[in-house]
């Protein structure tokens, strides 16, 4: 018997989204804003983008959230940017994205110097930013908005958190994601195919969760291998780099077993552990494989950061 999961705010379960605490917390929201982190521009510590302009919000506020309520990861609005009751580390990795091709965001082990309070459940904030009227035509252009948003968020973080950051690279052990000998076990996306029960997935595309008696299937529609590498394979003990040679968008299904239910009326048993899938087993499931290699690892180094001044 198969049954579809009901819509929920956090429609992607941590068991299927592996990796560090930042990646798990961030991807749990499954919001479209992460699409803006998939197209990196050549960047230095200050991303002014291809235009060379130092983008800034015309008006911006950041306030500690003490009221709780739903958590909404920051997202662009028609005239600006808004975040509600969320953690500041997510804003930082939205503002600073890797320049390495095929990489969407920095993972935990690629960020140096991020303080614990930037992730903390007791340090949530609301952010509101408004774009100057003169900049609205550019802001409402999908091709320009990602660059503008990163620049504006970087300026906001520098003003209110006194954030200073830089990128660095080093050589080290990585895993190379390649196609297995029998080829990939998924198909290229048909953009005309509807998926009415699916929800937005970080970086673009859709996801739908299918609950079964003995397993859960996560169906991803229209996602790239970069998204697979970043959001679904997660932590393997070293960075994963895409060398699959698959440049398109794909429909991918990952199946994970669920723990057996305890027998009603029987002796009290400890709750079974949630079975996890390793990055290697997920890759194998999809007709891919991870090979040990050495490569260039890009990192984001937080040189200085303070809790934000409020206004």
N, C-alpha and C positions, 0 to 999 in steps of 0.2 A: 504494500500500500504506500503510495506517494502522496505527499501533501505539501502545498506551498506555504512558506512562512508568511506571516502577516507583515505589512509594512511597519517598520520601526525606525526611530531616529538613527540608531547605529545598526545599519542593515548588514554590515560586514563583521563577522565574528573574529575575535582575536586569534582563535585557533587556526583560521585560514589565512590570516594576515600575520606572518611571523616577522621577527626582527626585534629591534630595541623598543624601549618603552615609548620613545617619542614617535616612532613610526606606527606603533600599534594604536596609540592614542589618537594620532592624527588621521590615520586612514579609517578609523572607526566612524568618523563623521560622513565619509563618502560624499563629499560635496564637490561641485564643479570647479571651485576656485583652484584646485590643484592642477587643472588643465593649464593654468598660466605658468606652471613650473616645468612644463615639458619642452618648451622651446627656448633653450638657453642662448643668450647673446654673448659674444665675446665680452668678458668682464674683468674688472680689477676689483680692488676693495671697495671702490665707489662705482656702482653700476649706473652710468648715465645713458647706456644703451646706444643704439646706432645714431640717434639724433644728436647726441652730444649735449642735450639740454639737461640741466639739473632739475628734475621734476620735484614738486612739492605740493602737498595739499594746501588749498587756500585757507581752510580752517580745519583743525583737528583737535580731538579730545581723547584722553585716555584716563579711565577711572577704575579704581578697584571695585569689583563686583562683590557686594556683601549680601545680595538678595537671593542668590541661587537661581533656580529656574533652568530652562533648557539651555544646553550648551551649543552655541553656533560658531563654528570655526569661521574666521574672517573670509569675506567674499566681496567682490565688487558689486556695487549698486549702480543704477543708471547715472548717478551724479557723484559717486564716491566709493567709499569702502566702509564696511561695518563688521564688527566682531562683538559677540555677546557671550559673557561668562566663560571665557576660554583662556588657555595658557599662552604665555608669551613666546615660548620656544617655537610654536607653530608659526607665529608671525615672522620670526627670524629666518626660518628655513623657507618661508614664502618669499622673503625679500632677497635672500642670497641662495642662488641655485648653482649647481655644478656647471662648469663649462665643458666637462667631459661628455662627448656625444653618447647618446643612449642612456643617460642617467638623469632621472627626474628630480630627486632630492638627495640631500646628504643623509646618510644613515647615522645612527648613534655613534658608531665607532669611527666616523669620519668627521665628527665635530669635537673640537678640543676647547675646553674652558667654559662650556655651558653650565651655569649654576643650577643647583637643584631646584631653587625657587621658580625657575623659568618653566618647570614642568609641574609644579606642585598643585595639588587639588585645593589648597587653601590660598592660592595666589592666582585667582582668576580675575580677568579684567574685561572691561567693555571699551572698544575703540570705535570712534566715529570720525571719518575723514570726508571732507567735501572738496571736489575739484573746482578750480576756478572756471567761471563761465567761458572764458576765452579758450580754455583747454578741453571743453566738453566735446567738440567735434572729434578730436584725436582720441579722447577717452572712450567714446562710443564706437570707435573703429576697432573691431576685433583684432586686427593686425597690429595695432599700436598699444592697446590697453595693457598687455602683459609687461612690456618694457616700462610703461608709465607707472604701473602699480608697484613694481619692484623698486623703482627710483623713489617714489613717494614714501613707501614704507621704510626704505633705508634712511631717508631724511628724518622721518618721524622717530625712528629708533635712535638715531644720533642725537636728536634734540632732547628726547624724554628719557632715554635709558643711558645716554652718553656712550652708546655702543660704538666700539672700534673693532673691526674684524678684517681679516685678510685671508686669502686663499693660499694654500701651499700644496706642493706635490712631493711625493716620495715614491721610491721603488719598493715593491714588496710582494708577498704572495697573494695571489688572487685565484678565483675560480673562473674559468672561461666557459660560458654557456654555448654549446654547439648542438647541432642536430645529430640524433642518434642514427645508427646504421640503417634502420628501417624507415626513417623519415618521421616528420612530425605527425602527431595523432590529433590534429585539429585542423579546421578549415578556415580559409580566408572569409572575411565578413562579406555578406551581401547587404549593402546599405538599405536596400528596399524591404528587407525582411523585418516585420514589426515584432516588438517584444513588450507587450502591454503591461506585463507584471514585473518588469525590471526597473531598477533605480540607477541613478547616476553613480558612476565610478570615478575615483580620483584620476585626473589626467584625461578624461573623456571616455566614452563608451558606457556600457550598462552592466549591471550585475543582478542576478536573481538567485535566491537561495531556495533549494528544494529539499525539504526534510523527508527522510525515509525512515523505515523501521530500524535499519542497522547502519545507515550512513547518512551524510548530508552532502549534497552536490551543489557546488557553487558554479553557476553558469555566467561566464563573462563574455559580453558581446562587443565587438569593435574595439578591442584593446591592442596595444602594441607590445612587442617583446620587451621594450624598455619598461612598460608598466608591470609586466609579469616579473621581470628581474627585480624591480624596486619594491613593489607592493606585495607580491605573492610568494616569491621564493624566500625573501627576508634574509635573516642572518644565517650564514653557514660557517661562521668563524673567521671569514675573510671576505673582502668585497667580491661581488659577482659582476663580471663584465660580459656584455652581450657580443658574442662572435658567431651568432647563428646564421647571419646573412639573410634574415627574414625581415624585410623592411615594411611590410604591410600591416593591416589591422586584421585581427583574427577572433574567431569564436572559440573560447577555451573553457573546458569543464574540468574542475578539480573535485575529486571525491574523497571525503574523509570519513573514517569510521566514527561512530558514536559509542560511548561506553554502554554496556548492557544495563538494563534496569534491574534493580534488586527485586526479588520475588516478594509479592505482597503476602503478609502473614508469616513469613519466614523469620529466622533469626536476624537481628540487627547486624548489618554488615557495613563496613566503612564505604563511603562513596567511591566508586571507581574513578581512577584518574582519567582526565580527558586525553585521549590518545592524540599525539601530535604527529604531523607529517614533517619529515626533514626536507630541506631544499632538494636533496638528492632524489628522494622518493617522488616528490612533486615533478621534478624534471623528467624522471623515468616514466611517470604516468603519462606525460605529454609527448613522449618520443624524443626527448632532449636528454642531454647529459652534461654534467659538470666535470671539467678537467682541471687538475692542478696546473697553475701557470704562474708566471711573474708578470707584473704590469705596473703601470703608473697609477698611483692612488691619490686622488684629489681630496684635500681636507679643508674644512673651514675652521679657522682659529679665532676664538673670541679673545681679543687682547684686553678689552675692558668693557664692563657692563655694570650698571647700577639699577636698583629698583626704580621704576619710573616716577618722575614727578607728575602729579595729577593736575588737571585743570578742567 
